[in-house]
Amino acid sequence: MPNIVRSLIPYQKDQIITVRIPLLLAALLLAASARAADSLDAAIDTRLESHEAVKENQKQVDEMADRSEEMRQEYRQLLGQIESLRAYNGQLERLVQKQEEKLASYRAQISNIRVIQQQLLPFMLRMIDVLGEVIDKDLPFLLEERRARVAQLRKMMDDPSVPMPEKFRRINEVYKIETDYGRTIEAYTSSLEMEGTSRTVDFLRLGRVGLYYQTLDGSESGVWDARNGRWQRLEEALNKEVLHGLQIARKQVPPDLLRLPVSAPEDAGS
């Protein structure tokens, strides 16, 4: 640079100094400008970094605010669930209390039932005994069937698997069957043991007041003599009456009056 100046301008000392000073100032200004530019860039970078940091911080703040709101919502929901659970638990406590009261009542009833069962058992056994006595003293109709029912009742009483109410029901059922015999008329065919011989005959039962038989050919009829406990033959003239009774019992003819002798035991039940 000095060489160039010297070739263009005549050499003068003062002039050289004058030219050099502006050049130095320009260099200084350039350097200062570069430093200022660097400082500005650094400031801008710092400002940008600060702005990004602020944005990041704001983002974190927003996320925390959202999370806080979510937590508040969850807290409100939990409070609602707690109140619901308290109400539910209160209801359960009342139900449990009611159940405990019912259980106490049931225990008292069971205790009473046990006492009743202890008193009822001998009573039912006596009912079965009376039933057997009635059958033995009654007219001898369907004896095998009736005695088998009594035997089944006795066996049932020794069976612990049968509840007490069921035992009582079955005893009453057999009593009803026996009671119905006193209000019905019946005809059936079975074997007759008489005078050492066995014959198949038709039987006619009139309630509990009369029991008759008639041979299948209609030639012989008889009546049960309850007072003496044996069969008694009827007059031949009564064969038609016995036959008519059999027809009525079988619903072959309309009901009508029958002229037949009756003989029932004095102690027979009805």
URTA-V38930 format. One record per pair of residues at least 12 apart in sequence whose ideal C-beta (glycine too) atoms are under 10 Angstrom apart, sorted by the first residue. I is the first residue (numbers start at 1). GAP is how many residues later the second one is. Records with the same first field share a line. If there is no record, write none. Layout:
I = GAP, GAP
This chain:
1 = 18, 19, 22
2 = 14, 17, 18, 21
5 = 14, 15, 18
113 = 51, 52
114 = 50
116 = 48
117 = 46, 47, 48, 50, 51
120 = 44, 45, 47, 48
121 = 36, 43, 46, 47
123 = 45, 48
124 = 29, 32, 33, 40, 43, 44, 46, 47, 48
125 = 28, 29, 32, 46
127 = 26, 41, 44, 45, 47, 48
128 = 21, 22, 23, 25, 26, 28, 29, 39, 43, 46, 47
129 = 21, 25
130 = 45, 139
131 = 15, 16, 18, 19, 22, 23, 40, 43, 44, 47, 138
132 = 14, 15, 17, 18, 19, 21, 22
133 = 17, 134, 136
134 = 12, 16, 41, 44, 74, 131, 133, 134, 135, 136
135 = 12, 14, 15, 43, 133, 134
136 = 14, 129
137 = 89, 92, 128, 129, 130, 131, 132
138 = 40, 43, 44, 70, 73, 88, 126, 127, 129, 130, 131, 132
139 = 42, 64, 66, 67, 68, 69, 70, 71, 72, 85, 87, 124, 125, 126, 129
140 = 52, 53, 63, 71, 84, 86, 89, 91
141 = 40, 45, 47, 49, 62, 63, 64, 67, 70, 83
142 = 39, 44, 46, 48, 61, 63
143 = 47
144 = 46
145 = 32, 45
146 = 28, 31, 32, 35
149 = 21, 24, 25, 28, 29
150 = 21, 24, 28
152 = 18, 22
153 = 14, 17, 18, 20, 21
156 = 14, 15
157 = 13, 14
175 = 94
178 = 30, 91, 92
179 = 29, 90, 91
180 = 27
181 = 24, 26, 27, 88, 89
182 = 25, 26, 27, 82, 86, 87, 88
183 = 24, 25, 87
184 = 21, 22, 23, 24, 65
185 = 19, 20, 21, 22, 25, 60, 61, 63, 64, 65, 66, 70, 73
186 = 17, 18, 19, 20, 21, 25, 60, 63, 64
187 = 15, 16, 17, 18, 25, 27, 58, 59, 60, 61, 62, 63, 64, 65
188 = 14, 15, 16, 17, 58, 61, 62
189 = 12, 13, 14, 27, 57
190 = 12, 13, 23
191 = 12
192 = 21, 22, 23, 30, 39
193 = 38
194 = 19, 28, 36, 37, 39
195 = 35, 36
199 = 14, 16, 17, 21
200 = 15, 16
201 = 12, 13, 14, 15, 19, 20, 21
202 = 12, 13, 14, 16, 19, 40, 41, 43, 44, 47, 48
203 = 21, 43, 46
204 = 17, 19, 37, 38, 39, 40, 41, 42, 43, 44, 45, 46, 54, 56
205 = 19, 40, 44
206 = 39, 42, 43, 52, 54, 56, 58
207 = 55, 57, 63
208 = 18, 54, 56, 57, 60, 61, 62
209 = 17, 51, 53, 54, 55, 59, 61
210 = 13, 14, 16, 35, 48, 50, 51, 52, 53, 54
211 = 12, 13, 14, 15, 20, 51, 52, 53
212 = 12, 19, 22, 26, 29, 30, 33, 34, 46, 48, 49, 50
213 = 18, 20, 21, 29
214 = 20, 24, 25, 27, 28, 29, 31, 32
215 = 24
218 = 21, 22, 24, 25, 28
219 = 17, 20
220 = 13, 14, 16, 19, 22
221 = 12, 13, 14, 15, 16, 17, 18, 19, 20, 21, 22, 24, 25, 39
222 = 12, 16, 20
223 = 15, 19, 37, 38, 39, 40
224 = 38, 39, 40, 41
225 = 36, 38
226 = 36, 37, 38, 39, 40, 41, 42
227 = 36, 37, 38, 39
228 = 35
229 = 36
232 = 29, 31
234 = 26, 27
235 = 26
237 = 22
238 = 20, 21, 22, 23
240 = 19
241 = 16, 17, 18, 19, 20
242 = 16, 18
244 = 12, 13, 14, 15, 16
245 = 13, 14, 15
